[in-house]
Amino acid sequence: MVSFEMNDRKKIGLGLTGFGIFFSILGIIFFFDKGLLAMGNILFVSGVTLTIGLKSTMQFFMKRQNFKGTISFGLGFFFVIIGWPIFGMILETYGFIVLFSGFWPTLAVFIQKIPILGWLFQQPFVRSFVDKYRGRRVPV
């Protein structure tokens, strides 16, 4: 059974994940700065690991249906580290979309409950777009 309590380890993991996303965005803004992108990658992966635990992280990345996403995300991570940030970020983006494609409908429901974003996402043109792709996985 998964524990939903917020202990200190999960708080630190969420903070590291947030900083990882922040540094990745900052690295993209600064024309694919490889140092910021590498730092963002390391913080993101370590934050996810701390948030959900090492065993759950390994199970998620090693699922058979997630192999393509895991391999492309890992190769992108490697290419960013060795200094090819644009190619690495393209691979990472593909891997991220494939890995987390099952979470998009859940994210859409969550966003609809946020005050301002919820109103925006409940507009007919946005809602029809979200409903169109609800429950689909990205073809790989």
Secondary structure, 3 states (H helix, E strand, C coil): CCCCCCCHHHHHHHHHHHHHHHHHHHHHHCCCCHHHHHHHHHHHHHHHHHHHCHHHHHHHHCCHHHHHHHHHHHHHHHHHHHCCHHHHHHHHHHHHHHHCHHHHHHHHHHHHCCHHHHHHHCCHHHHHHHHHHCCCCCCC
